[in-house]
Amino acid sequence: MTADHRAFAERIDAEAVALHKAAPETMTAFRGLMRAAGKDGALDAKTKELMAIAIAIAVRCQGCISFHVRQAIRKGATRAELLETIAVAIEMGGGPSTVYGAEALAAWDAFAPT
């Protein structure tokens, strides 16, 4: 698990930039998919970020947790909303999701303004 969420986020951001440079066509297409799926529609963008966090917890993707927690904060999510999101992820993902739910909470605490 990540001890320093900010350092981890910087590393995965740098790795994503390197991947984009190495495979620009694929990564540009993926970024377009992210924009299309994440924009406001019947569900607002904040809700979609919380959904992404729940999925990231359930599938145990630490980098996804870091990315989507930061995006959820930027889109106005609250810590209380994150905690309910974690609860749903634990319901769906069982015991292992408790570990990654705790990781999402630690990421929130590292990234949220104080």
N, C-alpha and C positions, 0 to 999 in steps of 0.2 A: 504494500500500500504506500501511498504517497505521504511523506512526512512534511514536505514543503510544497504546498499546492501552487504557490506563485512560481517557484522555480520549475516545477513540472509543466505548468502552462506555458512558460516561456520556451521550454524545450520542445513541447509538441507543436507550438506555433512555428518555431524555426524549422522543425522537421516537415511540417505541412508546406511551408514556403519552398523547401528543397524539393519536395515531391511535385509541387506545382511546376517548378522549373524543369524537372526531369520528364514530366508527363503532362504538358500543358493542355492538350486537347481533352484528355480524360478528366483532369481536375477542373477545367473550365466547365465542362458538362456537369460534373458533380456539383459544383458551386451553383450552377443554374437550377439544378434539382432542389438543392437546399433552399434557395431563394423562393422558388415556386411553392414548395411544400410549406415553408415557414411564414408566408405572408398572411396578413389578415384575410379571413374569409368567413365562413360560418363559425369558425373558431378563431379567436384572436391569436396573434403571434405569441403572446405570453403563455397562453394555455398550451399552445403547441410546444413551446420550450419545456414546460413542465411535463408534458407527455414524453418528450424525448429523454428527459431525466429519468422518468420511471422506466422506460425501456432500457436505457443505459445501465441502470441499477440491475434490472432483471437479467440482462445479458452479460453483465459484469465487464463493462467497457470503461476503464478508468479514464482514458483520454476523452471519451464521449461525455462522461460526468463533468470533467473539468470544463470542456467547451460549452456544454449546454447550461451549466450552473452560471457561468459568466454571462451567457446570452439572456438567461432568465432574469438575472439581476438588472441588466441593461433594459429589459423590457418591462420592468416594474414589479416583478414577482416579489412576494414577501417571504420571510422565513417561515411563517405559519403555513403559507401555501406549499413551500418546499416540504415541510414536515408531513402534510397530508399526501403529497406526491410520494414521499418515501413510504408512507404507510400502505398505499395502493401497490407500490412496487414489491413490498415485502409480502403482501397478500398474494400477489401473482407469482413471485419468484421464490418464496419460501425462505428457509434459513440462510442460504448464501446471500440473499438480497439484504439481509440485516447488516452484513458486513459492508456491502457496497452502499447501502443506505447511510450508514455511519460515515462512509467516505464522502458521500454527497453533502452531508451536513458539515463535515470538516472543511470541504471545499467552499461551501457557502460562507462559513465563518472566516475563511481566509480572504475571500474576494469581496464580500459585502462592505460597503462603507461603514465606518464606525462612528 
